[in-house]
Structures are given as C-alpha cells and as structure tokens.
Amino acid sequence: MNVQNLRGKLLLSVLLGVVVYAGVTFFVDYDEVASSLADFNWALLPLILVLTTMNYLFRFVKWEYYLRIIGVRGLRRRDSFLIFFSGLGMVITPGKVGEWIKSYLLREVHGTPIARSAPILIAERLTDSIALLIIVAAGVFVFGDFWLAFVVVAVGVVLFVAVSRHRPTAMRILHLGDRIPVVKRFVPQLEEFYESTYVLMSPRAVILMGALSTFSWFFEVLGFYFTFVGLGQPHSAELLLQAAFILPIATLASAVLMTPGGLGVAEGALVTLSVALVGIMRSEAAVATFIIRFGTLWFGVIVGLIAFAILSRRLSLDEEPETPAPVAAESPP
C-alpha cells in the first residue's frame, strides 16, 4: 500500500472539507453563522464528543468480534485498537478506500492475509446500513417521501446477504474470473476473500452485529439531538425523532455517493433537512452541521491519524535492523 499516496489523498480531502465548510458558511451568510456559533451552548460540546466517541468504541467491539470469527488469534488488544482507529483516520479518502489500510496494517502486525480480513470492511458497512435503516424506519413513515430509498437499501442488503450465503451461486460468480486472463491469477485470493465473507455474513453474525451497530449509532443520534438543544431547541421526543431521521438519512446518502468522508453530500442533507423538519434558521442548521460533523467525522479522523502515526512509528522501529554487538578484540597469545 502506497502510504505516501494516501497522505496526498488525505490532504486533498482536508482541502475539500475547508472548501465545503467555507461554501456553506458564505452561502448561508457569514454574519448569521457567526452569531449562531456565539449563541450555541458550548458547555454541551464535551457531552456531544463523549456520545460520538461511544459510537467509535462500540464499533471497535464489532471489529474485535469480526477478527475472532475469521480466525485471527494472538493479536494484542493494543495493536488491534491502533489498527482499527488508524482506519478512522482514512474515512475522508475518496470512497473510503483508505479504510482498507486496516487490512494492510493487520498483515504487517499479525501476518493475516489481506484477502482474509478485507471482507470485514464490507461486513462493517453492511451492518452499519442495517443499523441506520432501523433507526430511521420510524421517521421514514412519519415524515414520508423517503420510503423508496429505504426500500431500495433494505432490498440491497437482503440480496447481498442471500447471495453471499448461497455458496453455489457465489462460487459461480467468483469463477467467472477464470475466463478473464487479468483476473484469473487472483481467483485464489478471491476464494479466500469469499470464505471470510461467508462466515461474516452468517445470520448470527449479521443479527448480533446489526443490533450492536444500532445501539452504537444511536449514540451519534443523541449527539445530534444535544446539538439542537445547544442551539436553543427544547427537549422533546419529537426533536429526538427528527434527529434520528436526519442524521441516518444524511449518512446513508453520503455512503451511496461515496464522496470523501461524505463531504458536501452529508452537509447539504443535514442543513436542508434540519431547516425543513426542525424549523430552525439556515444559520443554526449550518452550525448544527459543523458541530455534529466535527464529532462524527473530524474528531475520529484526528484520533485515527494519531493512532496511525503511533503504529507506523512502531512498525518502522521494528523493521530497523538490529545493530550488531561490538566484538571484543582477542588478546594476542
């Protein structure tokens, strides 16, 4: 994996983020956004960050579970933690391709083949989608207009699980690569990839991790709820329902369009839906978006890059050849 290339993509994504937030600020009105920022109850920010961090920690539990069921043994918890959080630092790469660095680092640290661990990323995305669909389900029927997208994603999830668990169908699809010279030499790795996918897509794993993901993502919904409260919205069940609808819809939309970290798509959806459903001013919706995106995206990126730096330094130190001990000169006879 070309780490230097990843760093370049990260820098471009950060610059894109600056452009997106500057664009939102000036589109809404700089003075109004500044005023809404000043009015925000900043005492709630630590609570919001704790809630979003809880999501990261429960997703780490899911990562550990997946490692266990694909047969990874003997990996130190500290190394697993650094590998998982290094992936968070890469979510702002285009299409989240940088998250595959988890498989690369797992191979470097533990020797696990990339083909065996790579399906974990698919399983994580799948169970995250299930969780977001469950959370947003009530809002889909309360607020309407989004039921078609809900059905499309739900059917897609069911079809993927069904095909991955029907071995004859999956193997037929896989061995279509035997007819393509460029792909043919990768068929053994694809078979190992499929074997891990088969295990990860077992009904037990999907149900358990889907439930864990639902619990995990609800912490981010609570973080978004308290963001609205910080802007002066009164506590209410309706506000919680609105937060539980807006955030998952924005997250799913950004996942489908695969922009780096959902940049632009998530922000646009969060601002638009917050104005339409919560009834707040655009400047307040922009501030709510900036704060929740800091907690759910940029805070994780910062922590992830720190974890990646620690692990990279350790790996480079491990690879340094040992300096041979000086040999004492023999005394002449």
PLY file of the C-alpha trace (Angstrom):
ply
format ascii 1.0
element vertex 333
property float x
property float y
property float z
element edge 332
property int vertex1
property int vertex2
end_header
0.00 0.00 0.00
1.39 3.39 -1.02
1.19 5.37 2.23
2.64 8.45 0.53
-0.21 8.37 -1.99
-2.73 8.07 0.87
-1.25 11.15 2.53
-1.74 13.11 -0.69
-5.39 11.99 -0.88
-5.90 12.93 2.77
-4.53 16.41 2.16
-6.82 16.88 -0.86
-9.81 15.71 1.20
-8.96 18.13 4.02
-8.77 20.96 1.48
-12.13 19.83 0.06
-13.54 19.95 3.59
-12.32 23.53 4.03
-13.95 24.48 0.72
-17.25 22.77 1.66
-17.50 24.46 5.09
-16.45 27.84 3.71
-19.05 27.42 0.95
-21.82 26.55 3.42
-20.84 29.49 5.64
-20.91 32.08 2.88
-23.98 30.58 1.18
-25.95 30.86 4.41
-24.41 34.21 5.46
-21.17 34.59 7.38
-22.54 37.07 9.97
-25.58 34.92 10.75
-23.44 31.78 11.12
-21.03 33.65 13.41
-23.97 34.83 15.51
-25.41 31.29 15.79
-21.97 29.97 16.77
-21.79 32.57 19.54
-25.26 31.60 20.77
-24.51 27.87 20.91
-24.30 26.36 24.40
-20.65 25.24 24.21
-20.92 23.52 27.60
-22.69 20.71 25.71
-19.76 20.09 23.34
-17.91 17.66 25.69
-21.13 15.63 26.04
-21.57 15.55 22.26
-17.97 14.35 21.81
-18.39 11.67 24.50
-21.53 10.39 22.75
-19.85 10.22 19.33
-16.79 8.56 20.88
-19.07 5.87 22.32
-20.02 5.00 18.74
-16.34 4.59 17.84
-15.74 2.35 20.86
-18.68 0.06 20.14
-17.58 -0.18 16.52
-14.19 -1.33 17.84
-16.03 -4.10 19.75
-17.56 -5.12 16.40
-14.10 -5.13 14.77
-12.80 -7.43 17.54
-15.76 -9.79 17.04
-15.15 -10.00 13.30
-11.45 -10.71 13.83
-12.32 -13.58 16.12
-14.79 -15.25 13.75
-12.36 -15.15 10.78
-9.78 -16.89 12.96
-7.37 -14.10 13.92
-5.71 -15.21 17.16
-2.86 -13.81 19.21
-3.28 -10.17 18.15
-2.60 -7.88 21.09
-5.57 -5.69 22.08
-3.41 -2.57 21.91
-2.35 -3.37 18.32
-5.95 -4.16 17.34
-7.05 -0.82 18.82
-4.38 1.12 16.90
-5.21 -0.71 13.65
-8.94 -0.04 13.97
-8.55 3.63 14.83
-5.98 4.09 12.04
-8.82 3.18 9.69
-10.92 6.01 11.15
-8.21 8.43 10.10
-8.71 7.37 6.49
-12.50 7.75 6.15
-12.07 11.03 4.30
-10.24 9.36 1.40
-12.32 9.05 -1.81
-14.80 6.18 -1.48
-13.23 5.49 1.95
-10.59 3.41 0.14
-8.11 4.40 2.84
-10.06 2.30 5.34
-8.57 -0.75 3.62
-5.40 0.25 5.43
-6.76 -1.76 8.36
-6.21 -4.97 6.38
-2.75 -3.81 5.32
-1.74 -2.97 8.89
-3.21 -6.23 10.18
-0.98 -8.10 7.74
2.07 -6.07 8.77
1.46 -6.52 12.50
-0.01 -10.03 12.64
0.58 -11.64 9.24
-3.14 -12.07 8.44
-3.60 -12.17 4.63
-5.36 -9.09 3.26
-7.81 -11.31 1.34
-8.98 -12.86 4.61
-9.52 -9.63 6.58
-10.75 -7.34 3.78
-14.37 -8.63 3.94
-14.59 -7.19 7.45
-14.90 -3.73 5.91
-17.87 -4.92 3.84
-19.47 -6.52 6.90
-18.97 -3.28 8.87
-20.61 -1.19 6.14
-23.45 -3.67 5.78
-24.30 -3.81 9.49
-23.94 -0.03 9.72
-26.50 0.29 6.91
-28.85 -2.12 8.70
-28.49 -0.08 11.89
-29.18 3.22 10.13
-32.23 1.73 8.41
-33.60 0.51 11.75
-33.04 3.90 13.39
-34.55 5.84 10.51
-37.50 3.47 9.98
-39.98 5.31 12.18
-39.08 8.67 10.67
-39.49 7.36 7.12
-43.19 6.78 7.69
-43.70 9.86 9.91
-42.01 12.33 7.56
-42.69 10.45 4.30
-41.05 10.94 0.87
-38.03 8.77 1.69
-39.70 5.37 1.79
-38.47 4.41 -1.71
-34.81 4.95 -0.78
-35.45 2.99 2.42
-36.87 0.03 0.46
-34.05 0.08 -2.13
-31.31 -0.04 0.52
-33.16 -2.71 2.53
-33.63 -4.95 -0.55
-29.97 -4.44 -1.49
-28.84 -5.59 1.97
-31.06 -8.71 1.85
-29.86 -9.67 -1.65
-26.19 -9.26 -0.71
-26.53 -11.46 2.37
-28.56 -14.07 0.45
-26.01 -14.34 -2.39
-23.00 -14.41 -0.06
-24.57 -17.23 1.97
-25.58 -19.31 -1.08
-22.23 -20.93 -1.82
-23.02 -22.41 -5.29
-24.23 -19.05 -6.62
-21.33 -17.14 -5.07
-18.74 -19.60 -6.40
-20.24 -19.45 -9.91
-19.95 -15.65 -9.85
-16.44 -15.91 -8.47
-15.21 -18.37 -11.09
-16.38 -16.16 -13.93
-12.94 -14.67 -13.36
-11.37 -17.87 -14.72
-12.34 -16.66 -18.19
-10.62 -13.30 -17.79
-6.81 -13.55 -18.07
-6.14 -10.49 -15.92
-8.46 -11.70 -13.14
-7.63 -15.42 -13.34
-4.42 -15.20 -11.30
-6.33 -13.52 -8.43
-9.00 -16.24 -8.15
-7.27 -17.99 -5.17
-7.24 -14.70 -3.24
-10.87 -14.09 -4.23
-11.78 -17.53 -2.89
-10.16 -16.70 0.46
-11.99 -13.35 0.37
-15.27 -15.21 -0.16
-14.64 -17.71 2.64
-14.28 -14.85 5.11
-17.35 -13.15 3.65
-19.35 -16.37 4.06
-18.50 -16.55 7.76
-19.08 -12.83 8.35
-22.49 -12.96 6.66
-23.83 -15.79 8.83
-27.32 -14.97 10.17
-25.99 -14.97 13.75
-23.18 -12.51 12.92
-25.46 -10.20 10.89
-28.17 -10.12 13.58
-25.77 -9.67 16.51
-23.64 -7.01 14.84
-26.68 -5.30 13.32
-28.11 -4.97 16.84
-24.77 -3.75 18.23
-24.48 -1.23 15.39
-28.00 0.06 16.07
-27.10 0.61 19.71
-23.78 2.17 18.69
-25.15 4.60 16.08
-27.87 5.77 18.45
-25.14 7.49 20.47
-24.43 9.69 17.43
-28.15 10.42 17.12
-28.12 11.53 20.77
-25.12 13.71 19.99
-27.08 15.35 17.16
-30.09 15.75 19.46
-27.98 17.63 22.03
-26.56 19.76 19.22
-30.09 21.02 18.54
-30.62 21.51 22.28
-27.44 23.59 22.35
-28.97 25.82 19.71
-31.99 26.51 21.94
-34.42 23.78 20.88
-36.46 22.43 23.83
-36.06 18.79 24.91
-38.78 16.67 23.33
-39.47 13.22 21.91
-40.28 14.88 18.58
-36.84 16.50 18.42
-35.19 13.13 19.14
-37.25 11.53 16.36
-36.21 14.31 13.98
-32.53 13.83 14.89
-32.94 10.05 14.45
-34.29 10.67 10.95
-31.99 13.43 9.68
-28.59 12.02 10.68
-29.07 8.47 9.30
-30.55 9.78 6.03
-27.58 12.13 5.56
-25.14 9.34 6.44
-26.73 6.84 4.04
-26.83 9.43 1.24
-23.13 10.20 1.67
-22.30 6.46 1.76
-24.17 5.83 -1.51
-22.50 8.72 -3.35
-19.08 7.82 -1.87
-17.61 11.32 -1.68
-14.55 11.56 0.61
-15.99 11.26 4.13
-19.38 12.17 2.67
-18.13 15.75 2.25
-20.66 18.02 0.60
-23.42 15.40 0.46
-23.79 14.92 4.23
-23.50 18.65 4.95
-26.09 19.55 2.31
-28.53 16.91 3.58
-28.04 17.89 7.23
-28.63 21.61 6.59
-31.61 21.06 4.26
-33.39 18.51 6.45
-32.72 20.44 9.68
-34.35 23.55 8.22
-37.27 21.59 6.74
-38.06 19.32 9.69
-36.82 21.06 12.83
-37.79 24.51 11.59
-34.57 26.26 12.59
-32.86 29.07 10.65
-30.32 28.15 7.99
-27.50 29.65 10.05
-28.47 27.45 13.01
-28.71 24.40 10.72
-25.21 25.20 9.41
-23.82 25.41 12.96
-25.55 22.15 13.93
-23.98 20.54 10.86
-20.48 21.85 11.63
-20.64 20.64 15.24
-22.04 17.16 14.59
-19.69 16.64 11.64
-16.75 17.58 13.86
-17.86 14.95 16.39
-18.79 12.21 13.91
-16.09 12.79 11.26
-13.20 15.13 12.02
-12.71 14.13 15.67
-12.41 10.49 14.54
-10.01 11.49 11.76
-7.76 13.32 14.25
-7.74 10.36 16.67
-7.20 7.97 13.77
-4.22 9.86 12.37
-2.62 9.91 15.83
-3.15 6.12 16.09
-1.70 5.65 12.59
1.35 7.75 13.45
1.98 5.71 16.63
1.61 2.38 14.82
3.65 3.48 11.78
6.49 4.62 14.02
6.41 1.32 15.91
6.42 -0.72 12.72
9.31 1.27 11.29
11.26 0.78 14.52
10.50 -2.96 14.42
11.85 -3.14 10.88
15.14 -1.44 11.71
17.97 -3.97 11.63
19.49 -4.65 14.98
22.92 -3.14 15.44
25.34 -5.99 16.00
27.05 -6.00 19.34
30.71 -4.97 19.16
33.07 -7.91 19.12
35.81 -7.70 21.70
39.29 -7.86 20.23
41.16 -11.05 21.04
44.26 -10.71 23.16
47.42 -11.75 21.36
48.81 -15.09 22.55
0 1
1 2
2 3
3 4
4 5
5 6
6 7
7 8
8 9
9 10
10 11
11 12
12 13
13 14
14 15
15 16
16 17
17 18
18 19
19 20
20 21
21 22
22 23
23 24
24 25
25 26
26 27
27 28
28 29
29 30
30 31
31 32
32 33
33 34
34 35
35 36
36 37
37 38
38 39
39 40
40 41
41 42
42 43
43 44
44 45
45 46
46 47
47 48
48 49
49 50
50 51
51 52
52 53
53 54
54 55
55 56
56 57
57 58
58 59
59 60
60 61
61 62
62 63
63 64
64 65
65 66
66 67
67 68
68 69
69 70
70 71
71 72
72 73
73 74
74 75
75 76
76 77
77 78
78 79
79 80
80 81
81 82
82 83
83 84
84 85
85 86
86 87
87 88
88 89
89 90
90 91
91 92
92 93
93 94
94 95
95 96
96 97
97 98
98 99
99 100
100 101
101 102
102 103
103 104
104 105
105 106
106 107
107 108
108 109
109 110
110 111
111 112
112 113
113 114
114 115
115 116
116 117
117 118
118 119
119 120
120 121
121 122
122 123
123 124
124 125
125 126
126 127
127 128
128 129
129 130
130 131
131 132
132 133
133 134
134 135
135 136
136 137
137 138
138 139
139 140
140 141
141 142
142 143
143 144
144 145
145 146
146 147
147 148
148 149
149 150
150 151
151 152
152 153
153 154
154 155
155 156
156 157
157 158
158 159
159 160
160 161
161 162
162 163
163 164
164 165
165 166
166 167
167 168
168 169
169 170
170 171
171 172
172 173
173 174
174 175
175 176
176 177
177 178
178 179
179 180
180 181
181 182
182 183
183 184
184 185
185 186
186 187
187 188
188 189
189 190
190 191
191 192
192 193
193 194
194 195
195 196
196 197
197 198
198 199
199 200
200 201
201 202
202 203
203 204
204 205
205 206
206 207
207 208
208 209
209 210
210 211
211 212
212 213
213 214
214 215
215 216
216 217
217 218
218 219
219 220
220 221
221 222
222 223
223 224
224 225
225 226
226 227
227 228
228 229
229 230
230 231
231 232
232 233
233 234
234 235
235 236
236 237
237 238
238 239
239 240
240 241
241 242
242 243
243 244
244 245
245 246
246 247
247 248
248 249
249 250
250 251
251 252
252 253
253 254
254 255
255 256
256 257
257 258
258 259
259 260
260 261
261 262
262 263
263 264
264 265
265 266
266 267
267 268
268 269
269 270
270 271
271 272
272 273
273 274
274 275
275 276
276 277
277 278
278 279
279 280
280 281
281 282
282 283
283 284
284 285
285 286
286 287
287 288
288 289
289 290
290 291
291 292
292 293
293 294
294 295
295 296
296 297
297 298
298 299
299 300
300 301
301 302
302 303
303 304
304 305
305 306
306 307
307 308
308 309
309 310
310 311
311 312
312 313
313 314
314 315
315 316
316 317
317 318
318 319
319 320
320 321
321 322
322 323
323 324
324 325
325 326
326 327
327 328
328 329
329 330
330 331
331 332
